[in-house]
Amino acid sequence: MKMLLAGIVLILIVQTNAQWYNFPVEAAQGARDMWRAYSDMREANWKNSDKYFHARGNYDAAQRGAGGRWAAEVISNGREWIQEKTGHGAEDSAADQVANRWGREGGDPNHFRPAGLPDKY
């Protein structure tokens, strides 16, 4: 009976194309995408570019799959939570979250791109 139940579960998993084993890899790659966007933002040091880099990091991470989307959401929400708790402005945090969601949902990060930002970014 146990073998039959195990077989049914295995068939159901295979049939649903469950690729849960990719999730940790996608999450790590998504976290790396978020770090790259943050590093680029610091390097660019460009006025009004914050929202662009938020959207770009979330977009790149979400393109990795479910794990990347999860990593982007956790990192973005964590950063904004810390920002709010340290008194760095709820309004700015809300605007950042709009850019975060835009990127995670597949919106073009260039929507937030400031004029004159070098093409390197």
C-alpha positions in Angstrom: 0.0 0.0 0.0 2.8 2.4 0.9 4.5 1.7 -2.4 1.3 2.4 -4.3 0.8 5.7 -2.5 4.4 6.6 -3.1 4.1 5.8 -6.8 0.9 7.9 -7.1 2.6 10.9 -5.4 5.6 10.5 -7.7 3.4 10.4 -10.8 1.5 13.5 -9.6 4.8 15.4 -9.1 6.1 14.4 -12.5 2.8 15.2 -14.2 2.7 18.7 -12.7 6.2 19.4 -13.8 7.1 20.4 -10.3 10.6 21.8 -10.4 10.9 22.7 -6.7 14.5 21.7 -6.9 15.3 24.8 -9.0 13.9 27.2 -6.4 17.0 27.6 -4.3 19.2 28.2 -7.3 16.8 30.7 -8.7 16.6 32.4 -5.3 20.4 32.7 -5.1 20.6 34.0 -8.7 17.9 36.5 -7.9 19.7 37.7 -4.8 22.8 38.2 -7.0 20.7 40.2 -9.5 19.5 42.4 -6.6 23.0 42.9 -5.4 24.2 43.8 -8.9 21.5 46.5 -9.2 22.4 47.9 -5.8 26.1 48.0 -6.7 25.4 49.6 -10.0 23.2 52.2 -8.3 26.1 53.0 -5.8 28.6 53.2 -8.7 26.4 55.4 -10.9 25.6 57.8 -8.1 23.1 59.4 -10.4 20.4 61.8 -9.2 16.8 60.3 -9.3 18.0 56.9 -10.4 16.9 55.0 -7.3 13.5 53.9 -8.7 15.2 52.7 -11.9 17.6 50.4 -10.0 14.9 49.1 -7.8 12.8 48.2 -10.8 15.8 46.7 -12.6 16.9 44.5 -9.7 13.4 43.2 -9.2 12.9 42.6 -12.9 16.2 40.7 -13.4 15.6 38.6 -10.3 12.0 37.8 -11.3 13.1 36.6 -14.7 14.9 33.8 -12.9 11.7 32.1 -12.0 9.7 31.6 -8.7 12.9 31.5 -6.6 14.1 34.8 -8.1 10.7 36.5 -7.6 10.7 35.3 -4.0 14.2 36.6 -3.3 13.4 40.0 -4.9 10.3 40.3 -2.8 12.0 39.3 0.5 15.0 41.6 -0.2 12.8 44.6 -1.3 10.4 44.3 1.5 13.2 43.8 4.1 15.0 46.9 2.8 11.9 49.1 2.8 10.9 47.8 6.3 14.3 48.8 7.7 14.1 52.1 5.9 10.8 52.9 7.4 11.8 51.8 10.9 14.9 53.9 10.9 12.9 57.0 9.9 14.1 57.5 6.4 10.7 58.4 5.0 7.5 56.4 4.4 6.7 58.3 1.2 10.0 57.4 -0.4 9.6 53.8 0.7 6.1 53.6 -0.8 7.5 55.0 -4.1 10.3 52.4 -4.0 7.8 49.7 -3.5 5.9 50.8 -6.6 9.1 50.4 -8.6 9.8 47.1 -6.9 6.4 45.7 -7.8 6.7 47.1 -11.4 9.9 45.2 -12.0 8.8 42.0 -10.3 5.6 42.0 -12.4 7.7 42.2 -15.6 7.4 45.9 -16.3 10.2 47.6 -18.2 12.6 49.1 -15.7 13.4 51.9 -18.3 10.0 53.4 -17.3 11.9 54.8 -14.2 15.2 55.5 -16.0 16.3 59.1 -15.4 17.5 61.3 -18.3 21.2 61.1 -18.9 21.9 57.9 -17.0 24.8 56.3 -18.9 23.9 53.4 -21.2 26.3 51.1 -19.1 23.4 50.8 -16.7 
